[in-house]
Amino acid sequence: MKYDKTIRLKDGRTLRLRNGVEQDARTALEIFILGHEQTDYLLSYPDENDMTVDEEAQFLAKKAASADEIELLAYIGDRIVGLAGIEKIGTFDKIRRRATLGLHVDQNFWGLGIGRALTRACVECARIAGYAQLELEVVAENQRAIALYQSEGFVEYGRNPRGFYSRLTGWQELTLMRLELD
Ligand SMILES: CC(C)(COP(=O)(O)OP(=O)(O)OC[C@H]1O[C@@H](n2cnc3c(N)ncnc32)[C@H](O)[C@@H]1OP(=O)(O)O)[C@@H](O)C(=O)NCCC(=O)NCCS
């Protein structure tokens, strides 16, 4: 999917949200790895990512050409500060109107409204793509993310006590959340 929007952040700076394209591959990989170094709330560790720049370029090109999936990049000037995406859960008739949402923001830029802007852009894209429901899983102690999702209308529908196994803290409970779009 294609997307391009500019907003003003809480501190007056301008944030551009747009779909990634092949040329963004190197910076997109950098922010992906940085985000996974900065928090223990994401699905994987930086050393588990073996994607090359070429593979990332192909991934971004595929998403840009997709009718119902997107990889969104958040830029302040030419610095990439966040990443978000929506992905189809499956193509079978019974589940094809469900999608998942994932995002992270460079910790140096937390609290400026970037996470909210990325969430809203994903919700907008999910509606345009025709999904009926957007879903996510979030570490139950990740209050910052949960407060954001709740304030954007997501509701909890369950818990998985053994969702992630952290190298640092052991089992992490996941809160399952969903947002109806129609
Ligand atoms: C969760 C995350 C995306 C939020 O990004 P952000 O840019 O800091 O978010 P925003 O500035 O838009 O703030 C959004 C909301 O978060 C909540 N929030 C912010 N700081 C908070 C804090 N210290 N405690 C609780 N809630 C907080 C508020 O509801 C805030 O909205 P408000 O400022 O309008 O009241 C970011 O912290 C992040 O990348 N975390 C690590 C990765 C992650 O957890 N991703 C989500 C995986 S499911």
The ligand as an SDF file (V2000), in Angstrom:
LIG
                    3D

 48 50  0  0  0  0  0  0  0  0999 V2000
    4.8640    1.9760   22.7190 C   0  0  0  0  0  0  0  0  0  0  0  0
    5.5620    3.0380   21.8510 C   0  0  0  0  0  0  0  0  0  0  0  0
    5.3850    2.6610   20.3890 C   0  0  0  0  0  0  0  0  0  0  0  0
    4.9280    4.3970   22.1170 C   0  0  0  0  0  0  0  0  0  0  0  0
    5.5640    5.3310   21.2740 O   0  0  0  0  0  0  0  0  0  0  0  0
    5.6290    6.8970   21.6260 P   0  0  0  0  0  0  0  0  0  0  0  0
    6.0630    7.6030   20.4150 O   0  0  0  0  0  0  0  0  0  0  0  0
    6.3890    7.1180   22.8610 O   0  0  0  0  0  0  0  0  0  0  0  0
    4.0750    7.1610   21.8880 O   0  0  0  0  0  0  0  0  0  0  0  0
    3.3370    8.5750   21.9830 P   0  0  0  0  0  0  0  0  0  0  0  0
    4.3060    9.6670   22.2770 O   0  0  0  0  0  0  0  0  0  0  0  0
    2.4710    8.7030   20.7860 O   0  0  0  0  0  0  0  0  0  0  0  0
    2.4340    8.3570   23.2670 O   0  0  0  0  0  0  0  0  0  0  0  0
    1.2980    7.5760   23.1550 C   0  0  0  0  0  0  0  0  0  0  0  0
    0.6710    7.3360   24.4970 C   0  0  0  0  0  0  0  0  0  0  0  0
    1.4390    6.4470   25.2750 O   0  0  0  0  0  0  0  0  0  0  0  0
    1.0500    6.6370   26.6410 C   0  0  0  0  0  0  0  0  0  0  0  0
    2.2350    6.9130   27.4260 N   0  0  0  0  0  0  0  0  0  0  0  0
    3.2790    7.6880   27.1220 C   0  0  0  0  0  0  0  0  0  0  0  0
    4.1700    7.6440   28.1140 N   0  0  0  0  0  0  0  0  0  0  0  0
    3.6880    6.8210   29.0460 C   0  0  0  0  0  0  0  0  0  0  0  0
    4.1630    6.3480   30.3090 C   0  0  0  0  0  0  0  0  0  0  0  0
    5.3370    6.7230   30.7750 N   0  0  0  0  0  0  0  0  0  0  0  0
    3.3810    5.4820   30.9910 N   0  0  0  0  0  0  0  0  0  0  0  0
    2.1870    5.0740   30.5110 C   0  0  0  0  0  0  0  0  0  0  0  0
    1.7040    5.5040   29.3140 N   0  0  0  0  0  0  0  0  0  0  0  0
    2.4430    6.3590   28.6070 C   0  0  0  0  0  0  0  0  0  0  0  0
    0.1340    7.8250   26.6890 C   0  0  0  0  0  0  0  0  0  0  0  0
   -1.2030    7.3470   26.6320 O   0  0  0  0  0  0  0  0  0  0  0  0
    0.5130    8.5300   25.3930 C   0  0  0  0  0  0  0  0  0  0  0  0
   -0.4770    9.3620   24.9150 O   0  0  0  0  0  0  0  0  0  0  0  0
   -0.5690   10.9210   25.3500 P   0  0  0  0  0  0  0  0  0  0  0  0
    0.8360   11.4570   25.4240 O   0  0  0  0  0  0  0  0  0  0  0  0
   -1.3600   11.5160   24.2570 O   0  0  0  0  0  0  0  0  0  0  0  0
   -1.2340   10.8830   26.6680 O   0  0  0  0  0  0  0  0  0  0  0  0
    7.0780    3.1350   22.2020 C   0  0  0  0  0  0  0  0  0  0  0  0
    7.1850    3.3420   23.5940 O   0  0  0  0  0  0  0  0  0  0  0  0
    7.8870    1.9230   21.8170 C   0  0  0  0  0  0  0  0  0  0  0  0
    8.3760    1.8360   20.7000 O   0  0  0  0  0  0  0  0  0  0  0  0
    8.0910    0.9910   22.7680 N   0  0  0  0  0  0  0  0  0  0  0  0
    8.9370   -0.1720   22.5310 C   0  0  0  0  0  0  0  0  0  0  0  0
    8.3680   -1.1010   21.4940 C   0  0  0  0  0  0  0  0  0  0  0  0
    6.9700   -1.4960   21.8450 C   0  0  0  0  0  0  0  0  0  0  0  0
    6.6370   -1.6980   22.9940 O   0  0  0  0  0  0  0  0  0  0  0  0
    6.1470   -1.6080   20.8030 N   0  0  0  0  0  0  0  0  0  0  0  0
    4.7920   -2.0860   20.9620 C   0  0  0  0  0  0  0  0  0  0  0  0
    4.7920   -3.5590   20.8810 C   0  0  0  0  0  0  0  0  0  0  0  0
    3.1370   -4.2030   20.9940 S   0  0  0  0  0  0  0  0  0  0  0  0
  1  2  1  0
  2  3  1  0
  2  4  1  0
  2 36  1  0
  4  5  1  0
  5  6  1  0
  6  7  2  0
  6  8  1  0
  6  9  1  0
  9 10  1  0
 10 11  2  0
 10 12  1  0
 10 13  1  0
 13 14  1  0
 14 15  1  0
 15 16  1  0
 15 30  1  0
 16 17  1  0
 17 18  1  0
 17 28  1  0
 18 19  1  0
 18 27  1  0
 19 20  2  0
 20 21  1  0
 21 22  1  0
 21 27  2  0
 22 23  1  0
 22 24  2  0
 24 25  1  0
 25 26  2  0
 26 27  1  0
 28 29  1  0
 28 30  1  0
 30 31  1  0
 31 32  1  0
 32 33  2  0
 32 34  1  0
 32 35  1  0
 36 37  1  0
 36 38  1  0
 38 39  2  0
 38 40  1  0
 40 41  1  0
 41 42  1  0
 42 43  1  0
 43 44  2  0
 43 45  1  0
 45 46  1  0
 46 47  1  0
 47 48  1  0
M  END
$$$$
